[in-house]
Amino acid sequence: MTLNVTYRGFTLDSFQTRAITEIENGHSLVLAAPTGSGKTLVAEYLIEKVLKTDQRIVYTSPIKALSNQKFRDFSRLYGDKVGILTGDVVINPGAQALIMTTEVFRNMAIEDPALLADIAYVIFDEIHFLGDIERGTVWEESIIFAPKTVRFLALSATVPNAEELAHWIESVADQKVSIITHTERAVPLSYLFYYQKRLMSYKDLRRRLKGREGDEAAAEAGRRRRGGDRAKDEEHRHFTIIKALHDQDRLPLLYFVFSRATADRMAREAARQFDFTTPAEKDRIREMTEACLEKYQLWNLESANELAEILECGIGKHHAGLLPQLKELVEVLFAERLLKVLFVTETFAVGVNMPARTVAYDALKKFDGRSFRPMKSLEFTQISGRAGRRGIDPMGWVVVPYLPRDLTLEELEKLVYGDIEPLTSQFDLSFNSVLNLYSGHKTDEVRTILRKNFAQFQANRHLPYLAQKVAEIRTEIDRVMPRCIEKQNDLEEFMAFHRRRQEIIQALHRQAGALRSGLRGRRNRPHQERIKQQFAAKFEELKAEEARYLCGACKTRNKCVAQYERAARLRKKLDYWRARLEEQEELQLPIYEKKLGILRQLGYIDDKGLLARGEFASRIHTEEIAVTELYFKGYFHEWSPHEINALAVSLVHEYRRRGSAGEFRPRQPLLRCLREARSFIGALSRRYPFVRPLEPALAMVMYEWSRGATFEEIMAMTDVSEGDLIRNFRQAIDLLRQIRDAAEDRSLRDKLDECLHYINRDIVLATELRD
């Protein structure tokens, strides 16, 4: 069909026109295009198309912050036709356009697919999260378990193997999936490299390192790798970079760091060093900041007042440790071009659509929760894509530090200019998923479902090669096996005798050597003769036994033996390749069966299906085993609402290596019940290591909040940042809602509603659509 080349006053690029054509043709679509190129416009077109029908559409995102942002954006466009479901937030769930996290969609698809019967399309934003090591399986399960009537729009800026992804979705959903890959950025990027207090092109960097200064650089890199102190210019290189970019009119700047503490420190230091705002801008910043602090009663928070001072200089910071209200303030100020330099962490590249003229990196190594490692090309591309504002900047700039202690020049070149790593599967069934598969599908159906994951699809590429190797080895075994023997079993028996004879002969030779050394001299000659006779008799006995075999008298016996031994070696090789083939054919089935065995041990299932524990756990998505055991132990029934809230936050809280939650000293009634629960879960964790021990560091903080303490009072009890504290409280709310919905006891459900009422108030309630 013919389409207009404009939509909402925007002239569509060719890839947008092609994408809309595929949508009009009723196809699913994988759309890979750079950040800022207009992928969201295609999503909005699709939403408007569905809103004109009696069907519904789902928009999923990888994080709650992005879901909340999209809910606000789409609500402005489509009003009450938009709803949101993120676990801890439920607004207008019957709306035609539903915004939700991918986890919520996966849970609905697995547990109650009837809820999705009228869903026409699902939009997966940031589909490259399918390769995330911790959460990627959620995207795979969402696609695998989605109703067959659903069509998909998968969006990403960083999917180099988009064609493979589309073919996988085709194989799973049994539908046509189109692929549109657009590589041209709306605003081109140019890279500058920071080295020895200067910004330069890559060509100039190579020239400097190849010259006489290169030897000095290598020596300095060696000293640093051996543990030498960082140079002062490295400690303050952000000053040099900011000044150079300001002088070259390349602000505003997003300065990416991989530590919240670093973002805080650098923002403070930069505010003491620079002042980028005019008096009028200072007045506007002050007015907006005071309005925010007044609205949410944040005047007594030291962090809020410190941020207010920094912001007036045109400098800001943005990371998960900030209160959502303060992050929103920073975003608004940056969008209005009142902030010239913003120190941000990696989450900014995912959760906030706010480009700048320039992006700079403080370092190219990051801590990923396990170890420090160099950035991946996908991560670098995702973050760098924030440089360059469409319709404003003719060029986006990316400042990359060359730090020899982190990366070699070759590694740097590969990171900046090399190919992005292909998307790979991280499929890993949770116990919740295993329970729902076991209860809702027959064994053959489960096997079929487990073969649909992206890991199996990628492994299937190797199956023809593995099958060919197995066939080739079998053919070779048939070729080398002796053909002159009429009875194959005689050869098998003869070879067994042959091996035993060799072992006996070797043992006799060793024994003879030992006897000769111990029986020297004339007096021992009779003994020597007797031993020789015994050995000769043994050899004759072996020779007589050999004659009983057809092979024993065969003239080609030695050739047959050599061929047989070669065939035996080939059989070992065959076993290896056959095992690899079988493993690749059924990647997930052994894991599924192992987890079923654990669930059977725990009393969650029997041969007929789910038992009471299994039914309950199948509806819990957070620490499902620990929560189920606590539930059936009676803790939620017996404890007070405040104690339950303390327990809930202990189940969801994860200790941050660089942060402290304060010393754990709960008051005596809480200590008694938590100590019992902690001991109970600790014993379970020692037996089943996948069960995470309770982390009670925030238990007392939650207990006091639940009892009515103010936010300032509980912040004085802990060193955890405000943002982390609110996030843990909201995660506790999500978990309590899961338990409430899974519970059959009406009185317990009422008690859990009371628990939610005690937590979800004041500033915690105000963050519902901001975190």
C-alpha positions in Angstrom: 0.0 0.0 0.0 1.1 3.6 -0.5 1.9 5.6 2.7 2.3 9.3 3.3 6.0 10.2 3.9 5.0 12.3 6.9 3.6 11.3 10.3 2.6 13.8 13.0 4.4 16.5 11.1 7.6 14.5 10.9 9.1 13.6 7.5 9.7 9.9 7.8 13.1 8.3 7.0 13.1 5.5 4.5 13.6 2.8 7.2 10.6 4.2 9.2 8.5 4.1 6.0 9.5 0.5 5.4 8.8 -0.4 9.1 5.3 1.0 8.9 4.7 -0.8 5.6 5.6 -4.1 7.3 3.3 -3.3 10.2 0.5 -2.5 7.8 1.1 -5.9 6.1 0.5 -7.6 9.5 4.1 -8.8 10.0 6.2 -8.9 13.2 9.3 -6.8 13.0 12.8 -6.6 14.3 13.9 -3.0 14.0 17.6 -2.2 14.6 18.6 1.4 14.3 20.9 3.8 16.1 19.9 5.7 19.2 18.0 8.9 18.3 17.1 7.8 14.8 13.4 7.6 15.4 12.5 4.0 16.4 10.0 5.3 19.0 8.0 7.0 16.2 7.4 3.6 14.7 6.2 2.3 18.1 3.8 5.2 18.4 2.4 4.6 15.0 1.7 1.0 15.9 0.1 2.0 19.2 -2.2 4.4 17.4 -3.1 1.8 14.9 -4.1 -0.7 17.6 -6.0 1.9 19.5 -8.3 2.4 16.5 -9.4 -1.3 16.9 -11.0 -3.3 19.7 -7.8 -5.0 20.5 -5.0 -4.1 22.9 -1.2 -3.6 22.7 1.6 -4.1 25.3 4.8 -2.0 25.5 7.5 -3.7 27.6 10.7 -2.2 28.8 13.7 -3.6 30.7 13.5 -1.3 33.8 10.7 0.2 35.8 12.1 3.7 35.4 11.7 3.4 31.6 8.2 1.9 32.0 7.2 4.8 34.2 8.7 7.3 31.7 6.8 5.7 28.8 3.6 5.7 30.8 3.9 9.4 31.4 4.8 10.1 27.8 2.0 7.9 26.3 -0.6 9.2 28.8 0.0 12.7 27.5 -0.6 11.4 24.0 -3.4 8.9 24.5 -5.0 9.8 27.9 -6.9 7.1 29.8 -6.3 4.6 27.0 -3.0 3.9 28.7 -2.3 1.8 31.8 0.8 0.5 33.6 1.7 -2.8 35.4 5.1 -3.0 37.0 4.6 -5.2 40.0 4.6 -2.5 42.6 2.4 -0.1 40.5 -0.9 -1.0 38.9 -2.9 1.8 37.2 -5.7 1.3 34.7 -5.0 -2.4 34.1 -7.8 -2.7 31.6 -6.5 0.0 29.3 -6.0 -0.7 25.6 -2.3 0.2 25.7 -0.5 -1.4 28.6 3.0 -0.4 29.7 4.8 -3.0 31.7 8.2 -4.4 32.6 9.1 -7.5 30.5 9.0 -9.6 33.7 5.3 -8.8 34.2 4.5 -9.8 30.7 6.4 -13.0 31.0 4.6 -13.9 34.2 1.2 -13.3 32.6 2.2 -15.3 29.5 3.2 -18.3 31.6 0.7 -18.2 34.5 -2.5 -16.9 32.9 -2.2 -16.6 29.1 -6.0 -16.0 28.9 -5.3 -12.4 30.1 -3.4 -11.9 26.8 -6.2 -13.2 24.5 -7.0 -9.8 23.0 -3.4 -8.6 22.7 -2.6 -7.8 19.1 1.0 -6.6 19.4 3.8 -6.6 22.0 6.6 -4.0 21.6 9.9 -5.1 23.2 12.0 -2.0 23.8 15.7 -2.6 24.2 15.4 -6.2 22.9 19.2 -6.6 23.2 18.6 -7.2 26.9 17.8 -10.7 25.8 21.6 -11.1 26.1 21.8 -9.9 29.7 23.3 -12.5 31.8 20.9 -12.0 34.8 17.6 -11.2 33.1 17.9 -12.3 29.4 15.8 -15.4 30.0 12.8 -13.2 30.7 12.8 -11.9 27.1 13.1 -15.4 25.7 10.3 -16.8 27.9 8.1 -13.8 26.9 8.4 -14.7 23.2 8.2 -18.4 23.7 5.0 -18.3 25.9 3.2 -15.4 24.1 0.0 -16.5 22.4 0.5 -17.4 18.8 -1.9 -14.6 17.7 0.4 -12.0 19.1 2.7 -10.0 16.7 6.0 -8.5 17.9 7.9 -5.2 17.3 11.4 -5.7 18.7 13.5 -2.5 19.0 17.2 -2.0 19.6 20.2 0.1 18.7 22.6 -2.7 19.2 21.7 -6.0 17.6 24.3 -7.0 15.1 22.7 -10.4 14.5 19.2 -9.0 14.0 18.6 -11.5 11.1 19.4 -14.5 13.4 17.1 -13.1 16.1 14.3 -12.6 13.6 14.6 -16.1 12.3 14.5 -17.5 15.8 11.2 -15.5 16.5 9.8 -16.9 13.3 10.6 -20.5 14.4 9.1 -19.9 17.8 6.0 -17.9 16.9 5.4 -19.6 13.5 4.9 -16.3 11.7 6.6 -14.0 9.3 9.1 -11.7 11.0 10.6 -8.9 8.9 14.0 -7.4 9.5 14.9 -3.7 9.1 18.4 -2.7 9.9 19.3 1.0 9.7 23.0 1.9 10.4 23.1 5.6 9.5 22.9 7.9 12.5 20.7 11.0 12.3 23.7 12.9 13.9 27.1 11.5 13.0 29.7 10.8 15.7 33.3 11.9 15.9 35.7 10.5 18.5 38.3 12.4 20.5 40.9 10.7 22.7 42.2 12.0 26.0 45.9 11.4 26.6 48.4 13.3 28.6 46.1 16.2 29.3 45.1 16.7 25.7 42.2 15.8 23.4 43.2 14.5 20.0 42.1 12.4 17.1 42.9 8.6 16.9 45.4 9.3 14.2 47.2 11.8 16.4 47.1 9.4 19.4 48.8 6.7 17.3 51.4 9.1 16.1 52.3 10.2 19.6 52.5 6.6 20.8 54.6 5.6 17.9 57.1 8.4 18.5 59.6 8.9 21.2 56.9 9.5 23.8 55.6 6.0 23.1 58.4 4.5 25.1 57.7 6.7 28.0 54.0 5.8 27.8 54.8 2.1 27.8 57.1 2.5 30.8 54.4 4.5 32.7 51.8 1.9 31.8 54.1 -0.8 33.2 54.6 1.1 36.4 50.8 1.5 36.9 50.1 -2.1 36.1 52.7 -3.0 38.8 50.6 -1.0 41.3 52.0 2.5 41.1 50.0 5.5 42.1 47.6 7.2 39.7 49.0 10.4 38.3 47.4 13.6 39.5 46.3 14.5 36.0 44.3 11.3 35.9 42.6 12.1 39.2 41.5 15.4 37.7 41.2 14.7 34.1 37.5 15.5 34.2 38.6 19.2 34.8 40.8 19.1 31.7 38.1 17.5 29.5 35.3 19.8 30.7 37.4 22.9 30.1 38.6 21.8 26.7 35.0 21.0 25.6 33.7 24.3 27.0 36.3 26.2 25.1 35.4 24.4 21.9 31.7 25.0 22.4 30.9 21.2 22.8 28.7 21.3 25.8 26.3 20.1 27.1 28.2 17.0 28.2 27.2 13.6 29.6 30.2 12.4 31.7 29.8 8.7 32.2 31.3 7.0 35.3 30.9 3.5 36.6 30.6 4.4 40.3 28.0 6.4 42.1 30.6 7.6 44.6 32.7 8.8 41.6 29.7 10.7 40.2 29.1 12.4 43.5 32.7 13.3 44.0 33.2 14.6 40.5 30.0 16.7 40.6 31.1 18.3 43.8 34.6 19.0 42.5 33.4 20.4 39.2 30.9 22.7 41.0 33.9 24.2 42.9 35.9 24.6 39.7 33.3 25.8 37.2 30.2 28.0 37.0 28.3 27.7 33.7 25.1 29.5 34.4 23.9 33.1 33.9 22.1 34.9 36.7 18.8 34.3 34.9 19.5 30.6 34.6 20.5 30.4 38.3 17.1 32.0 39.2 15.3 29.5 37.1 17.2 26.5 38.5 16.7 27.8 42.1 13.0 28.2 41.5 12.5 24.7 40.1 14.7 23.1 42.8 12.9 24.8 45.6 9.5 23.8 44.2 10.7 20.2 44.1 12.1 20.2 47.6 8.9 21.9 49.0 6.5 19.5 47.2 8.2 16.4 48.5 9.4 17.9 51.8 13.0 17.2 51.2 14.5 20.3 52.8 16.0 18.3 55.7 17.9 15.9 53.5 21.6 16.7 53.3 21.9 15.1 49.9 19.0 17.2 48.5 20.6 20.5 49.7 24.0 19.5 48.4 22.5 18.7 45.0 20.7 22.1 45.0 24.0 23.9 45.4 25.6 22.0 42.6 22.7 22.5 40.2 23.0 26.3 40.4 26.4 26.0 38.7 24.9 24.2 35.7 26.3 20.9 36.9 24.3 17.8 37.9 24.5 14.1 38.7 22.2 11.3 38.0 22.4 7.7 39.4 20.3 5.1 41.1 21.3 6.3 44.6 19.3 9.5 44.1 15.7 9.8 45.1 13.5 9.4 42.0 12.1 12.9 42.6 15.6 14.4 42.5 16.5 12.4 39.4 13.3 13.7 37.7 14.4 17.3 38.7 17.8 16.8 37.1 16.2 15.4 33.9 13.9 18.4 33.6 16.7 20.9 34.1 18.9 19.0 31.6 16.1 18.9 29.1 15.6 22.7 29.4 19.4 23.1 28.7 20.0 24.6 32.1 22.6 22.0 33.0 25.8 22.0 31.0 27.6 19.0 32.5 25.9 16.0 33.9 27.8 13.2 35.7 25.9 10.0 35.1 26.2 6.2 35.6 25.4 3.5 33.0 21.7 3.3 33.9 21.2 6.7 32.3 21.9 5.2 28.9 19.0 2.8 29.3 16.4 4.6 31.4 16.5 8.2 30.1 16.1 9.4 26.6 18.2 12.6 26.9 21.0 13.1 24.4 23.8 15.7 24.7 26.2 17.3 22.3 29.1 15.3 23.8 29.5 12.1 25.8 32.7 11.5 27.7 34.0 8.4 29.6 35.9 8.5 32.8 37.2 5.0 32.3 36.7 2.0 30.1 36.7 -0.7 32.7 33.7 -1.5 34.9 32.7 -3.7 37.8 29.9 -6.0 36.6 29.0 -7.4 40.0 31.6 -10.1 39.8 34.8 -8.5 38.7 36.4 -5.5 36.9 36.4 -6.0 33.2 36.7 -3.9 30.0 33.6 -2.5 28.5 31.9 -4.5 25.8 31.4 -3.0 22.4 27.7 -3.2 22.8 27.8 -1.2 26.0 30.2 1.4 24.5 27.9 1.8 21.5 24.8 2.1 23.6 26.3 4.9 25.8 28.1 6.7 22.9 24.8 6.8 21.1 23.6 9.5 23.5 26.0 12.0 21.8 24.4 14.3 19.2 21.0 15.9 19.4 18.8 15.4 16.3 17.9 18.8 14.8 20.3 20.7 17.1 23.8 19.3 16.6 25.5 18.8 13.3 27.9 16.4 15.0 28.0 14.4 18.2 31.3 14.1 20.0 32.6 11.1 22.1 35.6 11.6 24.4 37.5 8.4 25.1 40.3 8.2 27.6 43.4 6.3 26.7 44.5 4.7 29.9 47.3 2.1 29.3 46.7 0.4 32.6 43.2 -0.5 31.4 43.5 -1.3 27.7 46.2 -1.6 25.1 46.0 0.6 22.0 44.8 -2.4 20.0 42.0 -3.2 22.5 41.0 0.5 22.5 40.7 0.5 18.7 38.6 -2.7 18.8 36.3 -1.2 21.4 35.7 2.0 19.6 35.8 1.0 15.9 35.3 -2.8 16.1 32.1 -4.9 15.6 29.5 -5.2 18.3 29.3 -8.6 20.0 26.4 -10.7 18.6 23.4 -11.3 20.8 23.7 -14.6 22.6 21.2 -16.5 24.7 21.2 -16.4 28.5 18.3 -18.8 28.9 18.0 -20.1 32.5 14.8 -21.5 33.8 13.7 -20.3 37.2 12.0 -22.7 39.6 8.8 -20.7 39.1 9.0 -21.4 35.3 9.8 -25.1 36.0 6.7 -25.4 38.2 4.4 -23.7 35.6 5.8 -25.9 32.8 5.3 -29.0 34.9 1.7 -28.2 35.9 0.6 -26.8 32.5 2.2 -29.1 29.9 2.7 -32.8 29.2 6.3 -34.2 29.1 6.4 -34.1 25.3 5.1 -30.5 25.2 7.7 -29.4 27.7 10.5 -31.0 25.6 9.2 -29.1 22.6 9.0 -25.8 24.5 12.5 -26.3 25.9 13.8 -26.7 22.3 12.4 -23.3 21.4 14.9 -21.1 23.3 17.4 -18.9 21.5 20.3 -20.9 22.9 19.0 -24.1 21.3 18.3 -22.2 18.1 21.9 -21.0 18.0 23.2 -24.4 19.0 21.2 -26.0 16.1 23.5 -24.3 13.7 26.2 -26.7 14.8 24.0 -29.8 14.8 24.6 -30.7 11.1 28.4 -30.5 11.6 28.2 -32.7 14.8 25.9 -35.2 13.1 28.3 -35.4 10.1 31.2 -36.0 12.5 29.3 -38.9 14.1 28.4 -40.4 10.7 32.0 -40.1 9.4 33.4 -41.8 12.5 30.8 -44.6 12.2 31.7 -45.1 8.6 35.4 -45.2 9.5 34.8 -47.8 12.2 32.9 -50.0 9.7 35.8 -49.6 7.2 38.6 -50.5 9.5 36.9 -53.4 11.3 38.3 -56.8 10.0 36.0 -58.5 7.5 37.7 -62.0 7.3 36.1 -63.3 10.5 32.8 -65.1 10.1 31.8 -64.7 13.8 32.3 -61.2 15.1 31.9 -62.3 18.7 34.9 -64.5 18.3 37.1 -61.5 17.5 35.6 -59.6 20.5 36.4 -62.6 22.8 39.9 -63.0 21.2 40.7 -59.3 21.7 39.7 -59.6 25.4 42.0 -62.6 25.7 44.7 -60.7 23.8 44.6 -57.8 26.3 44.6 -60.2 29.2 47.6 -62.1 27.7 49.5 -58.9 27.3 48.9 -58.0 30.9 50.0 -61.5 32.1 53.2 -61.4 30.0 54.1 -57.9 31.3 53.5 -59.1 34.9 55.6 -62.2 34.4 58.5 -60.1 32.9 58.4 -57.8 35.9 58.3 -60.7 38.3 61.2 -62.4 36.5 63.4 -59.3 36.7 62.8 -59.0 40.4 63.6 -62.7 41.0 66.8 -62.6 39.0 68.1 -59.7 41.0 67.3 -61.5 44.3 68.5 -65.1 43.3 72.0 -64.5 42.0 74.9 -66.9 42.5 75.5 -70.7 42.0 73.6 -71.7 45.1 70.4 -70.2 43.6 70.6 -71.8 40.2 68.1 -74.6 41.0 65.6 -72.0 42.0 66.2 -70.1 38.8 65.7 -73.2 36.7 62.4 -73.9 38.5 61.2 -70.4 37.9 62.0 -70.7 34.2 60.1 -73.9 34.0 57.1 -72.2 35.7 57.2 -69.3 33.3 57.5 -71.6 30.3 54.5 -73.6 31.5 52.5 -70.4 31.8 53.4 -69.4 28.3 52.4 -72.8 27.0 49.1 -72.5 28.9 48.4 -69.1 27.2 49.4 -70.6 23.8 46.9 -73.5 24.2 44.2 -71.0 25.2 44.9 -68.9 22.1 44.5 -72.0 19.9 40.9 -72.4 21.0 40.0 -69.1 19.1 39.5 -69.0 15.4 41.7 -65.9 15.4 44.5 -67.7 17.2 45.6 -69.7 14.1 44.8 -66.9 11.6 47.8 -65.7 9.5 46.4 -62.2 9.3 45.8 -62.1 13.1 48.2 -59.2 13.7 46.6 -57.1 11.0 43.2 -57.8 12.4 44.4 -56.9 15.9 45.8 -53.6 14.7 42.6 -52.8 12.9 40.5 -53.7 15.9 42.6 -51.5 18.2 42.2 -48.6 15.8 38.4 -49.2 15.7 38.4 -49.2 19.6 40.2 -45.7 19.5 37.6 -44.5 17.0 34.8 -45.7 19.3 36.1 -43.5 22.1 36.1 -40.7 19.6 32.6 -41.6 18.5 31.4 -41.5 22.2 32.8 -38.0 22.5 31.1 -36.6 19.4 27.9 -38.4 20.0 27.8 -36.9 23.6 28.3 -33.5 22.1 25.6 -34.0 19.6 23.1 -35.2 22.3 24.0 -32.3 24.6 23.5 -29.8 21.8 20.2 -31.4 20.8 18.7 -31.1 24.3 20.5 -28.1 26.1 17.8 -27.4 28.6 16.1 -30.7 29.3 18.8 -32.0 31.7 18.6 -28.7 33.6 14.8 -28.9 33.8 14.9 -32.5 35.0 17.5 -31.7 37.6 15.3 -28.8 39.0 12.3 -31.1 39.0 14.3 -33.5 41.1 15.0 -30.7 43.6 11.4 -29.7 43.7 10.4 -33.3 44.3 12.9 -33.5 47.3 11.3 -30.3 48.7 7.8 -31.7 48.4 6.6 -29.2 45.7 5.6 -31.9 43.2 4.7 -35.5 42.8 4.0 -37.7 39.8 0.5 -36.2 39.4 1.4 -32.6 39.4 1.9 -29.7 41.9 1.5 -30.1 45.6 0.4 -27.3 47.9 3.9 -25.8 48.1 4.3 -26.0 44.4 1.0 -24.3 43.7 2.0 -21.4 46.0 5.6 -21.1 44.6 4.3 -21.1 41.0 2.8 -17.7 41.7 5.9 -16.2 43.4 8.6 -14.6 41.2 11.0 -13.3 43.9 13.1 -15.9 45.9 10.2 -18.3 45.4 11.7 -21.2 47.4 12.6 -19.1 50.4 9.3 -17.3 50.4 7.3 -20.6 50.1 9.2 -22.2 52.9 8.6 -19.2 55.2 5.0 -19.2 54.2 4.4 -22.8 55.1 6.4 -22.5 58.3 3.7 -20.0 59.3 5.8 -16.8 59.6 3.5 -14.7 57.6 0.5 -16.0 59.6 2.0 -15.5 63.0 4.0 -12.3 62.8 2.8 -8.8 63.1 2.5 -6.6 60.0 5.6 -4.6 61.0 7.6 -7.8 61.5 6.4 -9.1 58.1 7.6 -5.9 56.4 11.0 -6.2 58.0 11.1 -9.8 56.7 10.0 -8.8 53.2 12.8 -6.2 52.8 15.3 -8.8 54.1 14.2 -11.1 51.3 14.7 -8.6 48.5 17.7 -6.5 49.8 21.1 -7.2 48.2 24.1 -5.9 50.0 26.1 -3.4 47.9 29.9 -4.0 48.1 30.6 -0.3 48.2 27.8 0.7 50.6 26.9 0.0 54.2 23.5 -0.5 55.5 24.5 0.4 59.0 25.0 -2.1 61.9 22.2 -4.5 62.3 20.8 -4.0 65.8 17.0 -4.6 65.7 15.0 -4.1 68.9 14.4 -7.3 70.9 11.0 -8.5 69.6 12.2 -8.1 66.0 15.5 -9.7 66.8 13.9 -12.8 68.2 11.6 -13.5 65.1 14.2 -12.5 62.5 16.9 -14.6 64.2 14.6 -17.6 63.9 13.8 -16.9 60.2 17.4 -16.2 59.4 18.5 -19.5 60.9 15.7 -21.3 59.1 16.7 -19.9 55.7 20.4 -20.3 56.4 19.9 -24.0 57.0 18.0 -24.2 53.7 20.7 -22.2 51.9 23.4 -24.6 53.1 21.5 -27.5 51.7 20.4 -25.7 48.5 23.0 -23.0 47.6 20.6 -21.4 45.1 18.5 -20.1 48.1 19.9 -16.7 49.1 20.4 -16.1 52.8 18.3 -13.4 54.4 20.0 -10.0 54.4 18.5 -8.2 57.5 20.6 -5.0 57.2 17.5 -2.9 56.4 15.1 -4.8 58.6 15.2 -2.3 61.5 14.9 0.6 59.0 11.8 -0.9 57.5 10.4 -1.8 60.9 10.5 1.8 62.1 9.2 3.1 58.8 6.3 0.6 59.0 5.6 1.9 62.6 5.3 5.5 61.3 8.8 7.0 61.5 9.6 9.9 59.1 11.9 9.5 56.2 14.5 11.7 57.8 14.4 9.5 60.9 15.0 6.3 59.1 17.7 7.8 56.9 19.6 8.6 60.1 19.6 4.9 60.8 21.5 3.8 57.7 24.2 4.7 55.2 22.2 3.3 52.3 21.4 6.0 49.8 17.9 7.4 49.6 17.4 5.9 46.1 18.5 2.5 47.1 16.3 2.6 50.2 13.2 3.6 48.3 13.9 0.9 45.6 14.2 -1.8 48.3 10.9 -0.6 49.9 9.2 -0.8 46.5 10.6 -4.2 45.8 9.2 -5.3 49.2 5.8 -4.0 48.2 6.0 -6.0 45.0 6.9 -9.2 46.9 4.1 -8.7 49.5 1.6 -8.3 46.6 2.7 -11.5 45.1 2.3 -13.3 48.5 -1.1 -11.7 49.0 -2.3 -12.8 45.6 -1.0 -16.3 46.1 -2.4 -16.7 49.6 -5.7 -18.6 50.1 -6.4 -17.4 53.7 -8.6 -14.3 53.6 -7.4 -13.1 57.0 -3.8 -13.3 55.8 -4.6 -11.4 52.7 -6.2 -8.7 54.8 -3.1 -8.6 57.0 -0.8 -8.2 53.9 -3.0 -5.4 52.7 -2.3 -3.8 56.1 1.4 -4.4 55.6 1.3 -2.6 52.2 -0.6 0.3 53.7 2.2 0.8 56.3 5.0 0.9 53.7 3.3 2.6 50.7 3.0 6.1 52.2 4.5 9.6 51.9 7.7 9.6 49.9 7.5 5.9 49.0 4.0 6.4 47.6 5.2 9.5 45.7 7.8 7.5 43.9 5.3 5.1 42.3 5.7 6.5 38.8 9.2 7.9 39.2 11.6 5.1 40.2 
